[in-house]
Amino acid sequence: MQAARRQGSRKRGPEPAPAAASSAGAWVEIIDAAEDGLLAIDRDWRFVRLNAAAEAYLATDRSELLGRHFLACFPRARGTGLEAALTRVLAGGGPEQLESPSIVWPDRQVASKVFPTADGAAIWFRNVTEVRLQEEARLAELEAIYRTAPVGLALLDRDLRYLRCNDRLAEIDGMPASEHPGRRLDEVVNRAVAEAAAPILASVVATGRPVRDLEFSAWSRALDQMRSWTVSVSPMPGRRGGVAALLISVEEITARKQAEAALAESETKFRISQEAALDGFMILKAVRDEKGGVGDFVIDYANRAARELRGDPERDPSGANLLQALGDYRDHPDIFPRFVRVLAAQGRDEAVVRFETDGTARWFRNAVVALDRERLAISFRDITRRVEAEHQLRLVIRELEHRGANVLTLIQGLMRMTLRESPDINAFEAAFTHRLRVLGSAQTLVTDASGGPVPLREVVAGALSPFRLPGLRISLGPEVSLPASAAVSLTLALHELATNAVKYGALSVPEGVVEVGWARAGGEVELHWREAEGPPVSPPQRRGLGSPLVAAALNGLPGAEVRHEFPREGVHCRMRFRG
């Protein structure tokens, strides 16, 4: 039984063979269905196998190829790299890869791999014509970009010798592109630049790390002027690793550097001028909310005058929020809301802005200009003194208008009274002219006081100065001031009393006496005029100029009262008012 079993076992040994055959057939099917071509030859160069893709590519039925000599079927292969590779492989060499023109279609490119088989050699191949055409197109495009790039480009080997460069770099270097290859860096560029760049380039070769945006400035031999560039260096890897070459890009930045220098100089001049300016000046930058609205401004710049207004000229407020800096004035309608409107309109605006602190008002002329979509320039000048002066001027003008009207009325009254008491035109002319001179003197007195209150002692002295007679006695009282209008009228009134005293009263005789003085008692001022030792006096038959003038002098004064008496011993006039 054991022998029978062993025999049975031996009979079952060969049974897997059909499965192996089936597996081999599956591989044949897979290979035959492959997209890439595959063909095999024996050691005599005769076709032994080829798949459907190879049959299609060779455009020959496989039945016509099997058993035939490879070179007899495709004589174009003679003398090619493919023939050489097959020869080496059939001689016992290892697999080889190559790319060459097609042995069937001269306008096509084929990538092949030749490898040994048990009974000869096999060729795996693929049509790469389209791939290579696309690559060539891309290379041509890259070459065009390289040649016409607005920046200088160059390839340097590890010894810093030029391999090639584009036209822009040749222009920067002042040397034709065709003369660059083979030259060292220091033979082409400024020596100082070469010495500064050499260790940096050597570092890229050693480390394989790129370097970006190095700035160099030097004298250009080609342009005979100082120029500036930015240089970037990228390592180009070799097939076996390491750095095989360096790609150099050079960008001319002379114009930019000149513009930056000009801008810096302009900003310096601007800051110097603004620091010396009397007007406050600030630049504000908008702070926007999530919806794009302006919620505040940040102070970007403030000159000294603006800082002085904030009370700390040495502290730079840059970065501070405007609304916080405004404090109690953040809701002022002529500041923040107005600034937002000007920025939105991209315009300008001027306004006089009034502030009030602790009951004291200040005025500023403020101009606002939109610099761009995000920034405002504002200037402001303190015009408080000017506004107050203008206000004072308006008051003075109104006062002068009022005073002019009063003087005109007074002149008309003087004219009528003088006409009434003058016997003829000559007498009128003399009397009226004299009274006008007195009026002029009174006006001068008021003008010297700048339209303000006039001291009573100056009024009395000015009115009676033409009558310096022995009998005129003036007793100066306390300091008392009169309004301008009352000063003019009182001057005329005293002058008229003195004129009458000289003509008809106490001063018309040597022994006559006139006493003039004033005193203050109980909050009241009393001015008196007393005549004595003159001719006997009787009440006048008609009212003269003196009484109306005295009444006009005190018109408008608080508590004014006038008494004009004519006792026999002499005229007595008493004027009383609060003051």
C-alpha positions in Angstrom: 0.0 0.0 0.0 2.9 2.3 0.8 4.4 1.5 -2.5 1.2 2.2 -4.2 0.9 5.4 -2.3 4.4 6.5 -3.4 3.5 5.6 -7.0 0.3 7.6 -6.7 2.3 10.4 -5.3 4.7 10.4 -8.1 1.8 10.4 -10.6 0.4 13.5 -9.1 3.7 15.5 -9.3 3.4 16.8 -12.9 -0.2 18.0 -12.4 0.7 21.8 -11.8 2.2 22.1 -15.3 -1.0 23.1 -17.0 -1.4 25.9 -14.4 2.1 27.2 -15.2 1.4 27.1 -18.8 -1.8 29.0 -18.2 0.2 31.7 -16.2 2.7 32.1 -19.0 -0.1 32.5 -21.4 -1.6 35.2 -19.2 1.7 37.1 -19.3 1.8 36.8 -23.1 -1.7 38.3 -23.2 -0.7 41.1 -20.9 2.4 41.9 -22.8 0.5 41.7 -26.1 -2.1 44.2 -24.7 0.6 46.7 -23.5 0.6 50.2 -25.0 4.4 50.2 -25.4 6.0 48.2 -28.1 8.0 45.0 -27.2 10.0 42.8 -29.5 12.5 40.0 -29.0 15.3 38.5 -31.2 17.5 35.5 -30.8 21.3 35.5 -30.8 21.2 35.4 -34.6 19.2 38.6 -34.7 16.1 36.9 -35.9 12.6 37.9 -34.7 11.2 35.5 -32.2 8.4 37.6 -30.6 6.7 41.0 -30.8 3.5 42.4 -29.3 0.6 44.1 -31.0 1.9 47.6 -30.2 5.2 46.7 -31.8 3.4 45.2 -34.8 1.3 48.4 -35.2 4.3 50.7 -34.9 6.4 48.7 -37.3 3.5 48.7 -39.7 4.3 45.0 -40.6 2.4 41.9 -39.8 4.2 39.8 -37.2 4.0 36.7 -39.4 6.2 38.5 -42.0 8.8 39.3 -39.3 9.1 36.2 -37.2 12.2 34.3 -38.1 13.6 37.1 -40.2 16.8 39.0 -39.5 16.3 42.3 -37.6 18.6 44.4 -39.8 17.2 42.8 -43.0 13.7 44.0 -42.1 14.8 47.4 -40.9 18.0 48.4 -42.7 17.7 52.0 -41.2 18.9 50.6 -37.9 22.4 49.9 -39.3 25.0 52.1 -37.8 22.7 53.5 -35.2 22.9 53.6 -31.5 20.2 50.9 -31.4 22.3 48.5 -33.4 25.3 49.2 -31.1 23.2 48.6 -28.0 21.8 45.3 -29.3 25.4 44.2 -30.2 26.6 44.8 -26.7 23.6 43.2 -25.0 23.8 40.1 -27.2 27.5 39.9 -26.3 26.6 39.6 -22.6 26.2 43.2 -21.7 23.6 44.6 -19.3 20.5 46.6 -20.1 20.8 49.9 -21.9 18.5 52.9 -22.4 18.6 55.2 -25.3 16.6 57.7 -27.3 17.0 58.0 -31.0 15.1 58.7 -34.3 12.7 55.9 -35.3 14.1 53.2 -37.6 10.7 53.2 -39.4 9.5 56.8 -39.3 12.4 59.3 -39.6 10.3 62.2 -38.2 9.6 60.4 -35.0 11.6 60.0 -31.8 11.6 56.7 -29.9 12.7 56.0 -26.3 14.0 52.4 -26.0 15.4 50.0 -23.5 17.5 47.0 -24.6 17.9 44.1 -22.2 19.1 40.5 -22.4 16.8 37.5 -22.5 17.5 33.7 -22.2 17.8 33.2 -25.9 18.8 36.7 -27.1 17.7 40.2 -26.5 14.5 42.2 -26.2 13.6 45.9 -27.0 11.0 47.8 -25.1 10.2 51.1 -26.9 7.8 54.0 -26.8 6.9 56.8 -29.2 7.9 60.0 -27.5 7.6 62.3 -30.4 4.7 64.4 -29.0 6.3 64.6 -25.6 9.6 65.8 -27.1 7.8 68.3 -29.3 6.0 69.7 -26.3 9.2 69.9 -24.3 11.0 71.6 -27.2 8.1 74.1 -27.4 8.4 74.8 -23.6 12.2 75.1 -23.9 11.8 77.5 -26.8 9.3 79.5 -24.7 11.7 79.5 -21.7 14.6 80.5 -24.0 12.5 83.5 -25.3 11.6 84.5 -21.8 15.3 84.1 -20.8 16.4 86.2 -23.7 13.8 89.0 -23.3 13.4 89.0 -19.5 13.4 92.6 -18.0 16.0 91.4 -15.4 19.5 90.2 -16.1 20.0 86.4 -16.0 23.2 84.5 -16.2 24.5 81.0 -15.5 27.9 80.6 -13.8 29.9 77.5 -13.2 31.3 76.5 -9.8 34.4 78.5 -10.6 32.3 81.6 -11.1 32.9 81.7 -14.9 30.1 82.7 -17.2 28.4 79.9 -19.1 25.8 82.2 -20.7 23.7 85.3 -20.1 20.8 87.1 -21.5 20.6 90.4 -23.3 19.5 92.4 -20.3 22.5 91.3 -18.2 24.8 92.1 -21.2 23.2 95.6 -21.2 23.8 96.0 -17.5 27.4 94.8 -17.8 28.1 96.9 -20.9 29.5 93.8 -22.7 27.9 91.7 -25.5 26.3 88.5 -24.4 28.5 86.5 -26.8 31.6 87.8 -24.9 30.5 86.6 -21.5 31.0 82.8 -21.7 34.4 81.7 -20.2 35.1 84.9 -18.5 35.4 85.1 -14.7 33.0 87.3 -12.7 35.7 89.9 -11.8 36.5 90.2 -15.5 33.0 91.4 -16.3 31.6 93.4 -13.3 33.0 96.1 -11.1 35.9 94.7 -9.1 34.5 95.9 -5.8 31.1 94.2 -6.6 33.0 91.0 -7.6 35.0 91.0 -4.4 31.8 91.5 -2.3 29.8 88.9 -4.2 32.4 86.1 -4.5 32.2 84.8 -0.9 28.4 84.9 -1.1 28.4 82.9 -4.4 30.9 80.4 -2.9 28.6 79.9 0.0 25.7 79.0 -2.3 27.9 76.5 -4.1 28.9 75.0 -0.7 25.5 74.9 1.0 23.1 74.7 -1.9 21.0 77.4 -0.2 19.7 80.3 -2.4 20.3 84.0 -1.6 17.7 86.6 -2.3 17.7 90.4 -3.0 21.2 91.4 -2.2 21.8 95.1 -2.9 24.9 96.4 -4.6 25.8 99.9 -5.6 28.9 100.7 -7.7 30.3 102.8 -10.5 29.1 101.5 -13.9 31.9 101.5 -16.5 29.4 101.2 -19.3 27.2 104.1 -18.2 29.9 106.1 -16.4 27.7 106.7 -13.4 26.7 105.2 -10.0 24.2 102.4 -10.4 22.3 100.1 -8.0 21.1 96.5 -8.4 19.5 93.7 -6.5 21.0 90.3 -7.0 19.5 86.8 -6.3 21.5 83.6 -6.6 19.9 80.1 -7.0 21.8 76.8 -7.0 21.3 74.5 -10.1 21.6 70.9 -9.1 23.8 68.4 -11.0 22.7 65.0 -12.2 24.8 63.3 -9.5 23.8 65.7 -6.8 25.5 68.9 -5.5 25.6 72.2 -7.2 26.6 72.2 -10.9 26.0 75.9 -11.6 24.5 79.1 -10.3 21.6 81.0 -11.7 22.1 84.7 -11.2 19.3 87.3 -11.6 20.1 91.0 -11.5 17.6 93.8 -11.4 18.5 97.4 -12.0 17.1 99.5 -9.1 19.0 102.7 -9.8 15.8 104.7 -10.6 14.1 103.3 -7.6 17.0 104.2 -5.3 17.1 107.7 -6.8 13.4 108.0 -6.3 13.7 106.8 -2.7 16.6 109.2 -2.1 14.6 112.1 -3.6 11.5 111.1 -1.5 13.6 110.9 1.7 15.1 114.3 0.9 11.6 115.7 0.2 10.3 114.2 3.5 13.2 115.7 5.4 12.6 119.1 3.9 8.9 118.7 4.6 9.5 117.8 8.2 11.9 120.6 8.7 9.5 123.1 7.2 6.6 121.8 9.2 8.6 121.8 12.4 9.3 125.5 11.8 5.7 126.3 10.7 3.5 128.4 12.9 0.3 126.6 11.7 -0.5 123.2 13.2 -0.3 120.3 10.7 -1.3 116.7 11.0 -1.7 113.6 8.7 -4.5 111.3 9.7 -5.1 107.7 8.6 -8.6 106.2 8.6 -9.5 103.3 10.9 -12.3 101.4 9.3 -14.8 99.0 10.8 -15.7 95.6 9.4 -18.2 97.2 7.1 -15.7 99.6 5.7 -16.9 102.7 7.5 -14.6 105.2 9.2 -14.8 104.7 12.9 -11.8 106.7 13.9 -8.5 108.2 12.6 -5.0 107.5 13.7 -2.5 110.3 13.9 0.2 109.5 11.4 2.2 112.7 11.8 1.9 115.9 13.8 4.3 118.9 13.6 5.6 120.9 16.6 2.8 123.5 16.4 0.2 120.7 16.6 2.1 119.1 19.5 2.3 122.4 21.3 -1.5 122.8 21.0 -1.8 119.4 22.7 0.4 120.7 25.6 3.4 118.4 25.0 5.6 119.6 22.1 8.3 117.0 22.8 6.0 114.0 22.7 5.2 112.4 19.3 1.5 111.5 19.1 1.9 109.2 16.1 -0.3 106.2 16.5 -2.7 107.9 18.9 -6.5 107.7 18.1 -8.0 111.1 17.1 -11.2 110.6 19.0 -9.3 109.8 22.2 -7.1 112.9 21.6 -10.1 115.1 21.1 -11.5 114.3 24.5 -14.5 116.5 25.2 -14.6 117.6 21.6 -15.0 114.2 20.0 -18.7 115.1 19.2 -17.9 118.5 17.8 -19.8 118.7 14.4 -16.9 120.6 12.7 -14.2 118.0 13.5 -14.6 114.2 13.2 -17.9 114.2 11.2 -16.6 116.8 8.8 -13.3 114.9 8.4 -15.2 111.7 7.5 -17.2 113.7 4.8 -14.1 115.2 3.2 -12.4 111.7 3.0 -15.5 110.2 1.5 -15.8 113.0 -1.1 -12.0 113.0 -1.8 -12.1 116.7 -1.6 -11.1 119.6 0.6 -12.9 122.0 3.0 -12.1 125.0 5.1 -14.0 126.2 8.2 -13.6 128.4 11.3 -14.0 126.1 14.3 -14.9 127.4 17.8 -13.8 125.7 21.0 -14.7 126.8 24.5 -12.9 125.7 27.6 -13.8 126.9 31.1 -15.8 129.7 29.6 -13.0 130.9 27.4 -13.6 130.7 23.6 -10.9 130.1 21.0 -11.2 130.1 17.2 -9.2 128.1 14.7 -9.1 128.3 10.9 -9.1 124.6 9.8 -8.4 123.2 6.3 -8.9 119.5 5.5 -7.6 117.8 2.3 -8.0 114.2 1.2 -4.6 112.8 0.3 -5.9 109.5 -0.9 -8.7 107.0 0.0 -7.3 106.5 3.5 -5.4 109.6 4.6 -6.2 113.3 5.3 -4.0 116.3 5.7 -5.3 118.9 8.1 -3.9 122.3 9.1 -5.1 124.7 11.7 -4.2 128.2 12.8 -5.2 129.9 16.1 -7.1 133.0 15.0 -8.6 133.9 18.4 -6.8 137.3 18.5 -7.9 138.1 15.0 -11.6 137.1 15.8 -11.5 139.2 19.0 -9.9 142.1 17.1 -12.6 141.9 14.4 -15.2 141.8 17.1 -13.6 144.9 18.8 -13.4 146.6 15.4 -17.1 146.1 14.8 -17.9 147.5 18.2 -15.6 150.5 17.5 -17.3 151.0 14.1 -20.7 151.0 15.7 -19.5 153.4 18.4 -18.0 155.7 15.7 -21.3 155.6 13.8 -23.2 156.4 16.9 -20.7 159.1 17.9 -20.7 160.6 14.4 -24.5 160.8 14.6 -24.3 162.5 18.0 -21.6 165.0 16.8 -23.7 165.8 13.8 -26.7 166.5 16.0 -24.6 168.6 18.3 -23.2 170.6 15.4 -26.7 171.2 14.1 -27.7 172.4 17.6 -24.7 174.6 17.9 -25.5 176.1 14.5 -29.1 176.8 15.4 -28.3 178.4 18.8 -25.5 180.5 17.3 -27.8 181.7 14.6 -30.4 182.7 17.1 -28.0 184.7 19.2 -25.9 186.3 16.4 -26.8 189.8 15.2 -25.3 189.3 11.8 -23.5 186.8 9.6 -20.0 187.9 10.7 -20.8 187.4 14.3 -22.3 184.0 13.5 -19.2 182.9 11.6 -16.9 184.0 14.4 -18.9 182.4 17.2 -19.7 179.2 15.3 -16.1 178.7 14.2 -14.9 179.1 17.8 -17.4 176.6 19.0 -16.4 174.1 16.3 -12.8 174.4 17.5 -13.9 173.6 21.0 -15.8 170.7 19.7 -12.7 169.5 17.8 -10.6 169.7 21.0 -13.2 167.7 22.8 -13.2 165.1 20.1 -9.4 164.9 20.3 -9.6 164.3 24.0 -12.0 161.4 23.3 -9.8 160.0 20.5 -6.8 160.1 22.8 -8.7 157.9 25.2 -9.3 155.4 22.3 -13.0 155.8 22.6 -13.0 154.6 26.2 -13.9 156.5 29.4 -12.4 160.0 29.8 -11.2 161.2 33.2 -13.3 164.2 34.5 -10.2 166.2 35.4 -9.0 166.1 31.8 -12.5 167.2 30.5 -12.5 170.2 32.9 -8.8 171.1 32.2 -9.3 170.9 28.4 -12.5 172.9 28.4 -11.2 175.8 30.6 -7.6 175.9 29.3 -8.4 179.0 27.0 -9.7 180.9 30.1 -6.6 181.1 32.4 -7.7 184.2 34.3 -6.9 185.1 37.9 -10.5 184.7 38.9 -10.9 181.2 37.6 -10.3 178.7 40.4 -10.4 175.0 39.7 -10.6 172.5 42.6 -9.6 169.0 41.5 -11.8 166.3 43.0 -11.5 162.5 43.1 -10.8 160.2 40.1 -14.1 160.1 38.0 -14.5 158.9 34.5 -17.1 159.8 31.9 -18.4 158.1 28.8 -17.1 159.6 25.6 -20.4 161.1 24.6 -20.8 162.8 27.9 -17.2 164.1 27.8 -17.8 165.9 24.5 -21.0 167.5 25.6 -19.6 168.5 29.1 -16.5 170.1 27.4 -18.8 172.2 25.3 -21.0 173.1 28.2 -18.1 174.2 30.5 -16.6 176.2 27.6 -20.0 177.9 27.1 -20.3 178.7 30.8 -16.8 180.2 30.8 -17.5 182.2 27.6 -20.6 183.7 29.2 -18.7 184.4 32.4 -16.1 186.3 30.4 -18.7 188.2 28.4 -21.3 189.0 31.0 -20.4 187.3 34.3 -17.8 187.2 37.0 -14.8 186.9 34.7 -15.8 190.2 32.9 -14.5 192.3 35.8 -11.1 192.1 37.6 -12.5 191.2 41.0 -14.8 188.5 39.7 -14.3 184.9 40.9 -15.4 181.5 39.3 -15.1 178.3 41.4 -15.2 175.0 39.6 -14.9 171.6 41.4 -16.4 168.3 42.2 -16.7 165.8 45.0 -18.1 162.3 45.7 -20.5 161.7 48.5 -22.7 158.7 49.1 -22.0 157.1 45.8 -22.8 160.3 43.9 -20.6 162.8 42.1 -21.5 166.5 42.2 -19.8 169.0 39.8 -20.4 172.7 40.6 -19.9 176.0 38.8 -20.1 179.1 41.1 -19.7 182.8 40.0 -19.2 185.6 42.5 -18.1 189.3 42.8 -19.2 189.9 39.3 -22.0 192.2 37.8 -25.4 191.6 39.2 -27.2 188.7 37.6 -30.8 188.3 36.6 -32.5 185.3 35.0 -32.2 185.3 31.2 -35.2 186.3 29.1 -34.5 183.4 26.7 -32.7 180.1 27.1 -29.1 180.2 25.8 -26.8 177.4 24.7 -25.3 176.6 28.1 -28.3 174.9 29.6 -29.0 172.5 26.8 -25.4 171.5 26.6 -25.2 170.9 30.3 -28.4 168.7 30.1 -26.9 166.9 27.0 -23.7 166.3 28.9 -25.3 164.2 31.6 -27.9 162.5 29.3 -27.7 158.8 29.8 -25.7 158.9 33.0 -27.4 157.1 35.9 -29.2 159.3 38.4 -28.3 162.5 36.4 -29.7 165.8 37.7 -28.9 169.4 36.6 -29.7 172.6 38.4 -29.0 176.0 36.7 -29.6 179.0 39.0 -29.2 182.8 38.5 -29.0 184.4 41.9 -28.0 188.2 41.9 -24.5 187.5 43.2 -23.6 185.2 40.3 -24.6 182.2 38.1 -24.6 178.8 39.9 -24.7 175.5 38.0 -24.8 172.1 39.8 -24.6 168.7 38.1 -25.1 165.4 39.9 -24.9 161.8 38.8 -24.0 158.3 40.2 -20.4 157.3 39.6 
